[in-house]
Structure formats: structure tokens, C-alpha cells
Amino acid sequence: MDLLFFIFVTLGIAIAGGIVYVIYVPFKLWLLRSDKMSNQQSKLINKIYIYSLIVTIAIITYVGLFPDESFYADEFKDVTMRDLPQSAEFISKTASYPDFHGDYCSQSEIRLSKKDYSKLLWELHKDKRLSKTYDRTIIYNYKPKEDPTYQFIRVRSDNIDKYLYIGFGKDNQTIYVDVCQL
């Protein structure tokens, strides 16, 4: 799947870059003919353009392969409908790549302060939009260090094919967040 993602991104950027270059060529020829740009400057512009396309491909591929913590904070918000507490510290995080249908899974293990942990657990117990569950469906290749003591799932009314899960660890600080778009 990684190779397919890389190929898809590379082709998309190459096509877009080619279109931009085709638009640039008449302007470049006009500059060369009117002596407002030398051949050396033209070659330098071409090299910079190619390098910028390569760097863009590398950055987009890297971000796609290794999402930052804001991605997982958004996943937390999608599950709980709350912002990630300030005390949150990511212990582990993993995500699969979206396929052509947009299907992916992400999982994160987050440590909170005991106060934030208790507050979040209390709020979710009262929230009718979440259901208590006793079974954690492991969809992606990640197993937490322990079985959570409290577990909730949320079914979104606008997207029934999304698995949204949060589990609370026995240490009164660790939470587990799973999101799968199926």
C-alpha cells in the first residue's frame, strides 16, 4: 500500500507540474527572445522547478506516511466530540494509509493527567451519544498493553461505516483511541 500511495502522489504532482510548465513555456520563450532572460537563467529556473517538485513529493509522502499529532488529536475529537486535554501526551500512535475508497484505521495511546482522565471518563459516562461496550474490536495491527477498564463506542449518524472507540486504562491516566473508516 505504501508504494501505491507514493506512486499516486508522484503521478498527481507530476501531472500538475507538467500543466504548470506548459503554461510557463510561452512566457519563457518570450523572455528569451526579448533578451530579458538568459539561457543560464532559464536552466536555473528549470532546475529549481524540478527540485521544488521533488521536495513537494517528498514532503507530501512523508506527511502521508507519518501523520503528526494534530491528526490524532482530531481523531480523539471525532470519537469524544471534545478537544484533547492540555495534559495529553502521546505514548504511541499508528495509522494505515487511506486506500482509494478512503478506508483507513488509526490508533493512539494517550496519557492524561489523573484529573483530565477522571473528568473525561465522567463526561463520557453521562454523554448519551456514546455507548458503553465490553468488547474492543481490534481492526488494525495494534494491541494495547492492557485491557481497558471502561470502553465506549460512538456511531456517527452521518457515517455509519466509521468505527469510533475509546478505552480507559487501569492506571487512571492512559486512554486508547481507535478510529476506522470502513
Secondary structure as GFF3:
##gff-version 3
##sequence-region A 1 182
A	DSSP	alpha_helix	2	33	.	.	.	ID=ss1
A	DSSP	alpha_helix	39	65	.	.	.	ID=ss2
A	DSSP	alpha_helix	69	80	.	.	.	ID=ss3
A	DSSP	beta_strand	89	95	.	.	.	ID=ss4
A	DSSP	beta_strand	104	111	.	.	.	ID=ss5
A	DSSP	alpha_helix	114	126	.	.	.	ID=ss6
A	DSSP	beta_strand	130	132	.	.	.	ID=ss7
A	DSSP	beta_strand	150	156	.	.	.	ID=ss8
A	DSSP	beta_strand	159	168	.	.	.	ID=ss9
A	DSSP	beta_strand	174	181	.	.	.	ID=ss10
###
